[in-house]
Amino acid sequence: MTDLLPRPRHAEHVGGSFELRAGATVSGASALVDGVRTALAVLDLRVTDGGGGDIRVEHRPDLGPEEYTLDVGAAGVRIGAAERSGAFYAAQTLRQLLPPDAYRTVPPAGVWTVPGVHVADAPRHSWRGLHLDVARHFLPKREVLRQLDIMALHKLNTLHLHLVDDQGWRIESRAHPLLHEVGSHRPRTLSSSYGEEPAYDEVPHGGYYTLADLAEIAAYARARAITVVPEIDVPGHASALLAAYPEYGPQPDRTHTVLDRWGVSPAIISPLPQTVDFLSVVLGEVGEALGSAPYMHIGGDECVLDDWAASAEIVEYQRSLGLATLGDLHAWFLRRLADILAERGTRAVVWDEAFGNGELRQDTVVMPWRGAFIAQRAAAAGHDVVMTPVFPLYLDYGESGSPQEPLAIGEAITLDDVASFEVAPASWTEEERARVVGAQAQLWSERIPDARTLDYRAWPRASALADITWSGTASDLAALPGHLSRLDAYGVEYRPLSGPHPWQQGGTGRRRSRPGVIDVRAIMERLETMTRNSEAYSAST
């Protein structure tokens, strides 16, 4: 069982085996059985009453929500779980005990021999996430659903959808339809790399999800034990929003366009009450579409406050609130949105800049992308933390500096870098470590224009993330070669361990590699220095 991924807490061979075929029978509590049948849809399991059947699912209230037991022997398969997610994960492990052909849409007919095993398993971390940026380059709904399926194979349980940025607004609003009618498309996209003379592809790009699409995505995810966390990134990254509704900007008469290039934009919405009311409606639409929204990400990152400073109305509003600086107003604005979400039963999630001045609600989750230094500070302040550092969890960076690699934002974040990442650092106090709820890999899409490129960037590095977040320890990747045969059968176009296939290489055109353009380690060193020296951080201490 050395090729189980993620690694179970305890697994052993016990002798014997069981023959399993399509149309096998399953019995047990309906919700638990539904989880098993969803994970093993390829087997077309038939439900039987009376507690018998080839697969028996037992309700075990003594187990945790994602915990399970799996026993296989001559008498059949027995699964124990307290909740549907545990039963779903047990079935995923059972699927890994079958040949790789079990990962094909239509597997070959026949009988599969399952070895006798005893598995007792539970995850170390409750947030095992993947972030998809669908704002810079839009992914059709079918591709989001497909990534949910691949996540489920790895027991990843959180999909963070970055729905809003300067380059596109990707969600329907019935209350404010110009958001998707105007903000969801741009006439062209930057095609040159960092440091080169700007060049554009002159090809229109766009798309958005209807609220019904979002509801479908969320329901599909829930069936696979995955929570969707939508991100409406404010108050910065606002070009697309302001292209639709310039009246919510600091200079209402200014014309904005959906951005066709990358980098930090000065576009920012105003923090005035009418903007809060506007966003309250939009966030409400998104939350309602999700059906239940335990979390919603409101951004807070990379905000340029120059336009606030230039607005006499905003400066006066800051003073009327008794706030000393515009940085304090930034914090107040995010706190106000978090309060609105809390009234609806939803916890706010923010990037680490929002933590800077210590004004967050205590239940706000912090994603410290700038590294362990600020992550530890947020944890010490009592915030739940999802580890999201650029190194090694920004998978839009290339896996090597080889000229054969396709274009990436920079390099290099290797598979081994991800596999050796310490999610909850041993050097932290026990209280700080307890605040680390998990980790998440980021796939920013400036250099990820389509689903094939997404596959190449995400996998198998995200497989390593799944392993370390489930097990809580660094991975030796012993299970990976066997696991990749499953991904082959499933049709995932991952990056081979030996380097890209010929058709995955960057070539000599605009998608060619630019080795040495951006070094991720140098970026992290600079970010940590900036964080340590920033006035926002000093204010929080």
C-alpha positions as CSV (number, residue, x, y, z in Angstrom):
1,M,0.0,0.0,0.0
2,T,2.9,2.3,-0.6
3,D,1.2,4.1,-3.4
4,L,-1.8,5.4,-1.4
5,L,-1.9,9.2,-1.7
6,P,-2.5,11.1,0.5
7,R,-0.8,8.7,3.0
8,P,-3.3,7.3,5.5
9,R,-2.7,7.6,9.3
10,H,-2.6,3.8,9.6
11,A,-2.8,1.1,6.9
12,E,-1.8,-2.6,7.0
13,H,-2.3,-5.7,5.0
14,V,-4.3,-8.3,6.9
15,G,-4.3,-11.2,4.5
16,G,-7.1,-12.4,2.2
17,S,-8.9,-10.5,-0.5
18,F,-12.3,-9.7,-2.0
19,E,-13.5,-9.7,-5.5
20,L,-15.3,-6.6,-6.6
21,R,-17.1,-5.9,-9.8
22,A,-19.3,-3.3,-11.4
23,G,-22.9,-3.5,-10.0
24,A,-21.7,-4.6,-6.6
25,T,-24.1,-4.1,-3.7
26,V,-23.8,-1.5,-0.9
27,S,-25.8,-1.0,2.3
28,G,-26.0,1.4,5.2
29,A,-27.3,4.8,6.2
30,S,-28.4,6.6,3.1
31,A,-26.2,9.7,3.5
32,L,-23.1,7.6,4.0
33,V,-23.9,5.2,1.2
34,D,-24.4,8.3,-1.1
35,G,-20.9,9.4,-0.3
36,V,-19.5,5.9,-1.2
37,R,-21.6,5.7,-4.4
38,T,-20.4,9.2,-5.5
39,A,-16.7,8.4,-5.0
40,L,-17.2,5.0,-6.7
41,A,-19.6,6.0,-9.4
42,V,-17.5,4.0,-11.9
43,L,-18.7,0.8,-10.1
44,D,-22.4,1.6,-10.5
45,L,-23.0,0.3,-6.9
46,R,-26.5,-1.0,-6.2
47,V,-28.1,-0.2,-2.9
48,T,-29.5,-3.1,-0.9
49,D,-31.4,-3.2,2.4
50,G,-30.8,-5.2,5.5
51,G,-27.2,-4.5,6.3
52,G,-25.7,-6.9,3.9
53,G,-24.0,-6.5,0.5
54,D,-20.5,-6.4,-0.9
55,I,-19.8,-3.1,0.8
56,R,-21.3,-2.4,4.2
57,V,-21.2,1.2,5.5
58,E,-21.5,1.5,9.3
59,H,-22.4,4.7,11.1
60,R,-19.6,5.4,13.6
61,P,-20.5,8.5,15.7
62,D,-17.2,8.1,17.7
63,L,-15.2,9.1,14.6
64,G,-14.5,12.7,13.5
65,P,-16.3,14.3,10.5
66,E,-13.6,13.4,7.9
67,E,-12.4,10.3,9.7
68,Y,-13.0,6.7,8.5
69,T,-12.1,3.1,8.8
70,L,-11.8,0.7,5.9
71,D,-11.6,-3.1,6.2
72,V,-11.4,-5.5,3.3
73,G,-11.5,-9.3,3.7
74,A,-13.0,-12.4,2.3
75,A,-16.4,-11.4,3.7
76,G,-16.4,-8.1,1.8
77,V,-15.7,-4.4,2.4
78,R,-16.7,-2.7,5.6
79,I,-16.5,1.1,5.9
80,G,-17.0,3.1,9.2
81,A,-17.7,6.8,9.2
82,A,-19.6,9.4,11.2
83,E,-20.4,11.7,8.3
84,R,-20.8,11.6,4.6
85,S,-17.3,13.1,4.0
86,G,-15.6,10.3,5.9
87,A,-17.5,7.7,3.9
88,F,-16.5,9.5,0.7
89,Y,-12.8,9.4,1.7
90,A,-13.0,5.8,2.6
91,A,-14.3,5.0,-0.9
92,Q,-11.6,7.1,-2.4
93,T,-9.0,5.0,-0.6
94,L,-10.8,1.8,-1.7
95,R,-10.6,3.1,-5.3
96,Q,-6.9,3.4,-5.0
97,L,-6.7,-0.2,-4.0
98,L,-8.1,-1.1,-7.5
99,P,-6.1,-1.0,-10.7
100,P,-5.5,2.3,-12.5
101,D,-8.2,1.4,-15.0
102,A,-10.7,2.2,-12.2
103,Y,-10.0,5.8,-13.0
104,R,-11.3,5.6,-16.5
105,T,-14.7,6.8,-17.4
106,V,-15.7,3.4,-18.7
107,P,-13.4,0.8,-17.1
108,P,-12.8,-2.6,-18.7
109,A,-15.3,-5.2,-17.7
110,G,-14.3,-7.9,-15.3
111,V,-13.6,-8.6,-11.6
112,W,-11.0,-6.7,-9.5
113,T,-9.3,-8.4,-6.6
114,V,-9.1,-6.0,-3.6
115,P,-6.3,-7.0,-1.1
116,G,-7.2,-7.5,2.5
117,V,-6.4,-4.4,4.4
118,H,-7.2,-2.4,7.6
119,V,-7.1,1.4,7.3
120,A,-7.8,3.8,10.1
121,D,-7.5,7.3,8.8
122,A,-8.2,11.0,9.5
123,P,-6.7,14.3,8.1
124,R,-4.3,16.4,10.1
125,H,-5.6,19.7,8.7
126,S,-9.1,20.7,8.0
127,W,-8.3,23.2,5.2
128,R,-6.7,21.4,2.2
129,G,-7.2,23.8,-0.6
130,L,-6.7,24.8,-4.2
131,H,-7.0,28.3,-5.4
132,L,-8.1,29.0,-9.0
133,D,-7.8,32.5,-10.5
134,V,-10.6,32.6,-13.0
135,A,-10.5,36.4,-13.2
136,R,-7.2,36.9,-15.2
137,H,-8.1,34.0,-17.6
138,F,-11.6,32.6,-17.4
139,L,-12.2,28.9,-17.1
140,P,-15.5,27.5,-18.4
141,K,-17.7,25.8,-15.9
142,R,-16.9,22.4,-17.3
143,E,-13.2,22.9,-16.4
144,V,-14.0,24.0,-12.9
145,L,-16.2,20.8,-12.4
146,R,-13.3,18.7,-13.8
147,Q,-10.8,20.2,-11.3
148,L,-13.2,19.5,-8.5
149,D,-13.2,15.8,-9.6
150,I,-9.4,15.8,-9.6
151,M,-9.3,17.5,-6.2
152,A,-11.7,14.8,-4.8
153,L,-9.3,12.1,-5.9
154,H,-6.7,13.7,-3.6
155,K,-9.0,14.4,-0.7
156,L,-8.6,18.1,-1.1
157,N,-11.6,19.8,0.4
158,T,-11.6,23.5,-0.3
159,L,-11.8,25.3,-3.7
160,H,-11.0,29.0,-3.5
161,L,-12.4,30.7,-6.6
162,H,-10.8,34.1,-7.3
163,L,-13.8,35.6,-9.1
164,V,-12.9,39.3,-9.3
165,D,-9.9,41.3,-10.3
166,D,-8.8,44.1,-12.6
167,Q,-8.8,41.9,-15.6
168,G,-12.4,40.6,-15.2
169,W,-15.5,40.3,-13.1
170,R,-16.6,36.6,-13.4
171,I,-20.0,36.3,-11.6
172,E,-23.5,37.4,-12.7
173,S,-25.2,40.1,-10.6
174,R,-29.0,40.5,-11.1
175,A,-29.1,43.5,-9.0
176,H,-26.1,45.3,-10.7
177,P,-26.0,43.6,-14.2
178,L,-23.3,45.9,-15.6
179,L,-20.8,44.0,-13.5
180,H,-21.0,41.0,-15.8
181,E,-22.2,42.8,-18.9
182,V,-19.3,45.2,-18.9
183,G,-16.8,43.9,-16.5
184,S,-16.5,40.3,-17.7
185,H,-14.6,40.9,-20.9
186,R,-11.6,42.8,-22.3
187,P,-10.5,43.5,-25.9
188,R,-7.0,42.1,-25.6
189,T,-4.5,40.6,-23.3
190,L,-0.8,41.3,-22.6
191,S,1.3,38.6,-24.2
192,S,4.8,39.8,-23.5
193,S,6.7,38.8,-20.4
194,Y,8.1,40.7,-17.4
195,G,10.8,43.2,-18.5
196,E,9.9,43.1,-22.2
197,E,8.5,45.7,-24.4
198,P,4.7,45.4,-23.9
199,A,2.9,43.4,-26.6
200,Y,-0.7,42.4,-26.8
201,D,-2.5,39.5,-28.5
202,E,-5.4,41.7,-29.8
203,V,-7.8,38.8,-29.0
204,P,-11.0,39.5,-27.0
205,H,-11.2,37.5,-23.8
206,G,-14.0,37.0,-21.3
207,G,-16.7,35.0,-19.7
208,Y,-18.7,34.8,-16.4
209,Y,-20.6,32.3,-14.3
210,T,-24.3,32.8,-13.9
211,L,-25.6,32.6,-10.3
212,A,-27.2,29.3,-11.4
213,D,-23.7,28.2,-12.5
214,L,-22.2,29.1,-9.2
215,A,-25.0,27.2,-7.4
216,E,-24.3,24.1,-9.6
217,I,-20.5,24.4,-8.9
218,A,-21.1,24.6,-5.2
219,A,-23.5,21.6,-5.2
220,Y,-21.2,19.5,-7.3
221,A,-18.4,20.4,-4.9
222,R,-20.4,19.5,-1.8
223,A,-21.2,16.1,-3.3
224,R,-17.4,15.6,-3.3
225,A,-16.8,16.8,0.2
226,I,-15.4,20.1,-1.1
227,T,-16.4,23.6,0.1
228,V,-16.3,26.5,-2.4
229,V,-14.9,29.7,-1.1
230,P,-15.7,32.6,-3.5
231,E,-13.5,35.7,-3.5
232,I,-14.8,39.1,-4.3
233,D,-11.5,41.0,-4.0
234,V,-11.9,44.6,-2.6
235,P,-11.2,47.4,-2.2
236,G,-8.3,47.2,-4.7
237,H,-8.0,45.2,-7.9
238,A,-11.1,47.2,-8.9
239,S,-10.7,48.1,-12.6
240,A,-13.4,45.7,-13.9
241,L,-15.9,46.8,-11.2
242,L,-15.3,50.5,-11.9
243,A,-15.5,50.0,-15.6
244,A,-19.1,49.0,-14.9
245,Y,-19.9,51.4,-12.1
246,P,-17.5,54.3,-11.9
247,E,-19.7,56.0,-9.3
248,Y,-18.3,53.7,-6.7
249,G,-14.8,55.0,-7.2
250,P,-13.1,57.8,-5.3
251,Q,-13.4,60.0,-8.5
252,P,-16.9,59.1,-9.8
253,D,-16.4,61.0,-13.1
254,R,-13.3,59.0,-14.1
255,T,-13.6,56.5,-16.9
256,H,-12.2,53.0,-16.2
257,T,-11.6,50.0,-18.5
258,V,-11.2,46.3,-17.8
259,L,-7.4,45.9,-17.5
260,D,-5.6,44.2,-20.3
261,R,-2.2,43.8,-18.5
262,W,-0.8,42.4,-15.3
263,G,0.6,44.0,-12.2
264,V,-0.8,46.0,-9.3
265,S,-3.3,48.6,-10.4
266,P,-4.1,51.9,-8.6
267,A,-7.9,51.2,-9.2
268,I,-9.7,51.2,-5.9
269,I,-13.3,51.5,-4.9
270,S,-14.4,54.1,-2.3
271,P,-15.0,53.1,1.3
272,L,-18.1,55.3,1.6
273,P,-21.5,54.0,2.9
274,Q,-23.0,53.7,-0.6
275,T,-20.2,51.4,-1.7
276,V,-20.7,49.2,1.4
277,D,-24.4,49.0,0.6
278,F,-23.6,48.1,-3.0
279,L,-21.2,45.3,-2.0
280,S,-23.6,44.1,0.6
281,V,-26.1,43.3,-2.1
282,V,-23.5,41.6,-4.4
283,L,-22.1,39.5,-1.5
284,G,-25.6,38.5,-0.7
285,E,-26.3,37.3,-4.2
286,V,-23.1,35.2,-4.2
287,G,-23.9,33.8,-0.7
288,E,-27.5,33.0,-1.7
289,A,-26.3,31.2,-4.9
290,L,-23.9,29.0,-2.8
291,G,-26.8,27.8,-0.6
292,S,-24.6,27.8,2.4
293,A,-21.4,29.8,2.5
294,P,-19.3,29.0,5.6
295,Y,-16.5,31.3,4.2
296,M,-16.2,34.2,1.8
297,H,-12.9,35.8,0.8
298,I,-13.0,39.6,0.5
299,G,-9.4,40.2,-0.5
300,G,-7.8,43.3,1.0
301,D,-4.5,42.9,-0.8
302,E,-2.3,45.2,-2.8
303,C,-4.4,48.3,-2.2
304,V,-3.0,51.6,-3.5
305,L,-4.6,54.4,-1.4
306,D,-3.5,57.4,-3.5
307,D,-7.0,58.0,-4.9
308,W,-8.5,57.9,-1.3
309,A,-6.0,60.5,-0.2
310,A,-6.9,62.7,-3.2
311,S,-10.6,62.6,-2.3
312,A,-11.7,65.3,0.2
313,E,-14.9,63.4,0.8
314,I,-13.1,60.2,1.7
315,V,-10.6,62.0,4.0
316,E,-13.4,63.7,5.7
317,Y,-15.2,60.4,6.2
318,Q,-12.1,58.9,7.7
319,R,-11.9,61.7,10.2
320,S,-15.6,61.5,11.0
321,L,-15.0,57.9,12.0
322,G,-12.2,58.9,14.3
323,L,-9.6,57.0,12.3
324,A,-6.1,58.3,12.3
325,T,-4.9,57.1,8.9
326,L,-6.2,55.9,5.5
327,G,-4.7,52.5,6.5
328,D,-7.1,52.5,9.4
329,L,-9.9,53.3,7.0
330,H,-8.9,50.4,4.8
331,A,-9.1,48.1,7.9
332,W,-12.4,49.6,9.0
333,F,-13.9,49.0,5.5
334,L,-12.9,45.3,5.5
335,R,-14.2,44.9,9.1
336,R,-17.5,46.4,8.0
337,L,-17.9,43.8,5.2
338,A,-16.8,41.0,7.6
339,D,-19.5,42.1,10.0
340,I,-22.1,42.0,7.3
341,L,-21.0,38.5,6.3
342,A,-21.1,37.4,10.0
343,E,-24.7,38.5,10.3
344,R,-25.4,36.0,7.5
345,G,-23.5,33.2,9.1
346,T,-20.4,33.5,7.0
347,R,-16.8,34.0,8.1
348,A,-14.6,36.4,6.2
349,V,-11.2,35.4,4.7
350,V,-8.6,37.9,3.8
351,W,-5.1,38.2,2.4
352,D,-2.5,39.1,5.0
353,E,-2.3,42.9,4.2
354,A,-5.7,43.1,5.8
355,F,-4.2,41.8,9.1
356,G,-1.6,44.6,9.2
357,N,-3.2,47.0,11.7
358,G,-4.9,44.4,13.9
359,E,-8.5,45.6,13.3
360,L,-9.9,42.4,12.0
361,R,-12.8,40.5,13.5
362,Q,-11.4,37.7,15.6
363,D,-13.1,35.0,13.5
364,T,-11.6,36.3,10.3
365,V,-9.3,33.8,8.5
366,V,-6.0,35.1,7.3
367,M,-4.1,33.9,4.3
368,P,-0.5,35.0,4.7
369,W,0.9,34.9,1.2
370,R,4.0,36.9,2.1
371,G,5.4,34.1,4.2
372,A,5.8,32.5,7.7
373,F,6.8,35.7,9.5
374,I,3.4,37.4,9.1
375,A,1.6,34.0,9.3
376,Q,3.0,33.5,12.8
377,R,2.0,37.0,13.9
378,A,-1.6,36.4,12.7
379,A,-1.7,33.0,14.5
380,A,-0.3,34.6,17.7
381,A,-3.1,37.3,17.4
382,G,-5.6,34.5,17.6
383,H,-6.6,34.2,13.9
384,D,-7.1,31.0,12.1
385,V,-4.4,30.8,9.4
386,V,-4.4,29.1,6.0
387,M,-0.8,28.9,4.9
388,T,-0.5,30.3,1.4
389,P,3.2,31.5,0.9
390,V,4.5,32.4,-2.5
391,F,7.2,29.9,-1.9
392,P,6.4,27.0,-2.2
393,L,2.7,27.2,-2.8
394,Y,2.3,29.6,-5.8
395,L,2.1,26.9,-8.5
396,D,2.0,29.5,-11.4
397,Y,5.8,29.6,-10.9
398,G,7.6,27.1,-13.1
399,E,8.9,23.8,-11.7
400,S,12.4,24.4,-13.1
401,G,14.5,27.0,-14.8
402,S,14.9,24.8,-17.9
403,P,14.5,26.5,-21.2
404,Q,12.2,23.6,-22.2
405,E,9.6,24.8,-19.7
406,P,6.6,26.7,-20.9
407,L,6.3,30.4,-19.9
408,A,5.7,30.9,-16.2
409,I,5.7,34.0,-14.0
410,G,9.1,33.0,-12.7
411,E,10.9,30.0,-11.2
412,A,11.4,27.7,-9.6
413,I,9.1,25.9,-7.2
414,T,9.8,22.2,-7.5
415,L,7.8,19.2,-6.5
416,D,10.2,18.5,-3.7
417,D,9.8,22.1,-2.5
418,V,6.1,21.5,-2.0
419,A,6.6,18.0,-0.6
420,S,8.9,19.3,2.1
421,F,6.8,22.3,3.2
422,E,6.1,22.4,6.9
423,V,2.4,23.4,7.2
424,A,2.5,24.1,10.9
425,P,6.2,25.0,11.7
426,A,7.7,23.1,14.7
427,S,9.4,26.3,15.8
428,W,6.1,28.0,16.6
429,T,4.4,27.7,20.0
430,E,1.7,25.0,20.4
431,E,-1.0,27.8,20.5
432,E,0.3,29.2,17.3
433,R,0.5,25.8,15.6
434,A,-3.1,25.1,16.7
435,R,-4.2,28.1,14.7
436,V,-2.9,26.7,11.4
437,V,-6.0,25.1,9.9
438,G,-4.3,24.0,6.8
439,A,-2.6,25.1,3.5
440,Q,-3.6,26.0,0.0
441,A,-1.9,26.0,-3.4
442,Q,-2.4,29.1,-5.5
443,L,-2.8,29.0,-9.3
444,W,-2.8,32.6,-10.5
445,S,-3.6,32.7,-14.1
446,E,-1.7,35.5,-15.8
447,R,0.4,32.8,-17.4
448,I,-2.2,30.0,-17.3
449,P,-4.5,30.7,-20.3
450,D,-6.3,27.4,-20.5
451,A,-7.2,24.1,-18.8
452,R,-4.2,22.1,-20.3
453,T,-1.8,24.6,-18.9
454,L,-3.6,24.5,-15.6
455,D,-3.2,20.7,-15.5
456,Y,0.5,21.1,-16.2
457,R,1.0,23.7,-13.4
458,A,-1.2,22.1,-10.8
459,W,-0.3,18.4,-10.9
460,P,1.6,16.6,-9.5
461,R,2.7,19.5,-7.2
462,A,-0.9,19.8,-5.8
463,S,-0.7,16.0,-5.2
464,A,2.2,16.7,-2.9
465,L,0.2,19.4,-1.2
466,A,-2.7,17.0,-0.7
467,D,-0.3,14.5,1.0
468,I,1.3,17.0,3.4
469,T,-2.0,18.7,4.4
470,W,-3.7,15.3,5.0
471,S,-0.8,13.6,6.8
472,G,0.7,16.7,8.5
473,T,4.2,15.7,7.7
474,A,6.7,16.2,4.8
475,S,6.3,13.7,2.0
476,D,8.9,11.4,0.5
477,L,6.7,11.1,-2.5
478,A,7.1,7.3,-2.5
479,A,3.5,6.9,-3.5
480,L,3.7,9.3,-6.5
481,P,4.8,7.0,-9.3
482,G,1.9,4.7,-8.7
483,H,-0.5,7.6,-8.3
484,L,0.5,9.1,-11.6
485,S,-0.7,6.0,-13.4
486,R,-4.2,6.8,-11.9
487,L,-3.9,10.4,-13.3
488,D,-2.9,9.0,-16.7
489,A,-6.1,6.9,-16.7
490,Y,-8.1,9.8,-15.6
491,G,-6.8,12.0,-18.3
492,V,-4.9,14.6,-16.3
493,E,-2.2,16.3,-18.4
494,Y,0.3,16.8,-15.5
495,R,4.0,17.6,-15.8
496,P,5.9,14.4,-15.9
497,L,8.6,13.9,-13.3
498,S,11.3,13.9,-15.9
499,G,10.2,17.2,-17.5
500,P,7.6,18.3,-20.1
501,H,6.5,16.2,-23.0
502,P,7.5,17.7,-26.3
503,W,4.0,19.2,-26.8
504,Q,4.1,20.7,-23.3
505,Q,7.3,22.7,-23.9
506,G,7.3,26.4,-24.4
507,G,8.9,26.4,-27.9
508,T,10.4,29.6,-29.3
509,G,7.3,31.8,-29.6
510,R,5.5,33.9,-27.1
511,R,5.0,30.9,-24.7
512,R,8.8,30.3,-24.5
513,S,10.5,30.0,-21.2
514,R,12.3,33.1,-19.8
515,P,14.7,31.5,-17.3
516,G,16.0,33.9,-14.6
517,V,13.4,36.6,-15.1
518,I,11.9,36.3,-11.6
519,D,13.5,34.2,-8.8
520,V,10.8,33.2,-6.3
521,R,13.3,32.9,-3.4
522,A,14.4,36.5,-4.0
523,I,10.8,37.6,-4.1
524,M,10.1,35.9,-0.7
525,E,13.2,37.6,0.8
526,R,12.0,41.0,-0.4
527,L,8.5,40.4,0.7
528,E,9.6,39.4,4.3
529,T,11.8,42.5,4.5
530,M,9.0,44.7,3.4
531,T,6.6,43.1,5.8
532,R,8.9,43.5,8.7
533,N,9.5,47.2,7.9
534,S,6.0,48.2,6.9
535,E,4.1,50.8,8.9
536,A,1.0,48.7,8.7
537,Y,2.8,45.8,10.5
538,S,4.3,48.2,13.1
539,A,0.9,49.5,13.9
540,S,-0.4,46.0,14.6
541,T,2.3,45.5,17.2
